């Protein structure tokens, strides 16, 4: 390969990287605008024209990214599920190392901060859209069920999936409502309350 060809390839790669960055930036602006509009006026009242106007792009650019607002909703929901999967993978790894719940919360604090900063409004927006809400909860339950099988020493029952899933969804709701992480004392109290209710094996 000649020096000239190498330089040309480098320029092409740099150009591709810049294009990718522009696409990601536009995509993020579209998603943020959509979430803001859904929370302001409701999903049914949001049009592609509204999203494009808020994003300061034309509709042609929007359609280059998404087929319609339903496809955008699906993408945001999938992004939330991907984040949840990543966080659970880290939590499962900590459980396998024998790390307690309170210590695990500290170790995955970065991911939980991301929930508060980045995912707060998207989750709230998705939860206002009935069909998307059902899909998101079903997706969260499916991920929980899969991850539980990897952590538990036995196949997770429907009861375990629903009970543990309810606790985790409750904690996510807590983060979103209070905009803060639970303290060590609150986690200890939660653990003690669960033991009090169900007994200690």
C-alpha positions in Angstrom: 0.0 0.0 0.0 1.4 3.4 -1.0 1.7 6.4 1.3 -0.8 8.2 -0.9 -3.4 5.4 -0.6 -2.8 5.2 3.2 -3.5 9.0 3.6 -6.6 8.6 1.4 -7.9 5.8 3.5 -7.2 7.8 6.7 -9.2 10.8 5.3 -12.1 8.5 4.4 -12.1 7.0 7.9 -12.0 10.4 9.6 -14.8 11.6 7.4 -16.9 8.5 8.3 -16.2 9.1 12.0 -17.4 12.7 11.7 -20.5 11.5 9.9 -21.2 9.0 12.6 -20.8 11.6 15.3 -23.2 14.0 13.4 -25.8 11.2 13.1 -25.5 10.3 16.8 -25.8 14.0 17.8 -28.9 14.5 15.6 -30.4 11.3 16.9 -29.9 12.5 20.5 -31.5 15.8 19.7 -34.5 14.1 18.1 -35.0 11.8 21.1 -34.7 14.6 23.6 -37.1 16.8 21.7 -39.6 13.9 21.4 -39.4 13.2 25.2 -39.9 16.8 26.1 -42.9 17.1 23.8 -44.5 13.9 25.1 -44.2 15.1 28.7 -45.6 18.6 27.7 -48.5 17.7 25.5 -49.0 13.9 25.4 -47.9 11.3 22.8 -51.2 11.5 20.8 -50.8 15.2 20.3 -47.1 15.1 19.2 -46.5 15.1 15.4 -43.4 14.6 13.3 -43.6 18.3 12.4 -43.5 19.2 16.1 -40.5 16.9 16.7 -38.6 18.3 13.7 -39.4 21.9 14.7 -38.2 21.4 18.2 -35.1 19.6 17.0 -34.4 22.4 14.5 -34.3 20.0 11.6 -36.6 19.4 8.6 -38.9 16.4 8.4 -36.8 14.8 5.7 -33.9 14.6 8.3 -36.3 13.1 10.8 -37.4 10.4 8.3 -33.8 9.6 7.6 -33.5 8.5 11.2 -37.0 7.1 12.0 -40.0 5.8 10.1 -42.4 7.6 12.4 -42.9 8.6 16.0 -43.8 5.0 16.9 -40.4 3.8 15.7 -38.8 6.5 17.7 -40.7 5.4 20.8 -39.6 1.8 20.2 -35.9 3.0 19.9 -36.1 4.9 23.2 -37.7 1.9 24.9 -35.0 -0.4 23.6 -32.3 2.0 24.8 -33.8 1.9 28.3 -33.8 -1.9 28.2 -30.2 -2.0 27.0 -29.2 0.2 29.9 -31.1 -2.0 32.4 -29.5 -5.1 31.0 -26.0 -3.6 31.4 -26.7 -2.6 35.0 -28.1 -6.0 35.9 -25.1 -7.7 34.4 -22.9 -5.7 36.8 -25.2 -6.4 39.7 -25.2 -10.1 38.9 -21.4 -10.1 38.8 -21.3 -8.5 42.2 -23.8 -11.0 43.7 -21.7 -13.8 42.5 -18.8 -12.2 44.3 -20.9 -12.2 47.5 -21.3 -8.4 47.6 -24.3 -7.2 49.7 -27.1 -5.1 48.4 -26.0 -1.9 50.1 -22.4 -2.3 48.9 -23.6 -3.3 45.4 -25.6 0.0 45.2 -22.3 1.9 45.9 -20.4 -0.1 43.3 -23.0 0.5 40.5 -23.6 4.1 41.6 -22.4 5.4 38.2 -25.1 3.5 36.4 -27.7 4.7 38.9 -26.6 8.3 38.5 -27.0 7.8 34.7 -30.6 6.7 35.4 -31.2 9.9 37.3 -29.5 12.2 34.8 -30.1 10.6 31.5 -33.0 8.2 31.7 -35.3 10.0 34.1 -37.4 11.9 31.5 -37.3 9.2 28.8 -38.7 6.6 31.3 -41.3 9.0 32.5 -42.3 9.8 28.8 -42.5 6.1 27.9 -44.6 5.3 30.9 -47.2 7.8 29.7 -47.7 5.9 26.5 -49.9 2.9 27.3 -48.6 0.4 24.7 -45.0 1.5 25.1 -45.4 1.2 28.9 -46.7 -2.4 28.6 -43.8 -3.3 26.2 -41.2 -1.7 28.6 -42.5 -3.5 31.7 -42.7 -6.8 29.8 -39.1 -6.2 28.5 -37.9 -5.4 32.0 -39.5 -8.6 33.4 -38.0 -10.7 30.6 -34.5 -9.3 31.3 -35.0 -9.9 35.0 -36.1 -13.5 34.4 -33.1 -14.2 32.2 -30.6 -12.6 34.6 -32.1 -14.4 37.7 -31.5 -17.7 36.1 -27.8 -16.8 35.9 -27.7 -15.7 39.6 -29.9 -18.2 41.4 -28.8 -21.7 42.3 -32.1 -22.9 40.9 -34.5 -22.0 38.1 -36.3 -18.8 39.1 -40.0 -19.3 39.7 -42.7 -17.0 38.5 -43.1 -15.8 42.1 -39.4 -14.9 42.4 -39.4 -13.1 39.1 -42.4 -11.0 40.0 -41.3 -10.3 43.6 -37.7 -9.4 42.8 -38.8 -7.6 39.7 -41.3 -5.6 41.7 -38.6 -4.6 44.2 -36.2 -3.5 41.4 -38.9 -1.6 39.5 -39.9 0.0 42.8 -36.3 1.1 43.4 -36.2 2.6 39.9 -39.5 4.5 40.6 -37.9 5.7 43.9 -34.9 7.1 42.0 -37.1 8.8 39.5 -39.4 10.4 42.1 -36.8 11.5 44.6 -33.9 12.2 42.2 -31.6 10.7 44.8 -30.1 7.3 45.6 -31.1 5.5 48.8 -28.8 5.8 51.7 -27.0 2.9 53.3 -29.4 3.2 56.2 -32.5 3.0 53.9 -31.1 -0.1 52.2 -30.4 -1.7 55.5 -33.9 -1.0 56.6 -35.3 -2.4 53.4 -33.3 -5.6 53.9 -34.4 -5.9 57.5 -38.1 -5.3 56.5 -37.9 -8.1 53.9 -36.4 -10.5 56.4 -39.1 -9.5 59.0 -41.9 -10.1 56.5 -40.6 -13.3 54.9 -38.3 -14.6 57.5 -34.6 -15.5 57.3 -33.6 -18.8 55.7 
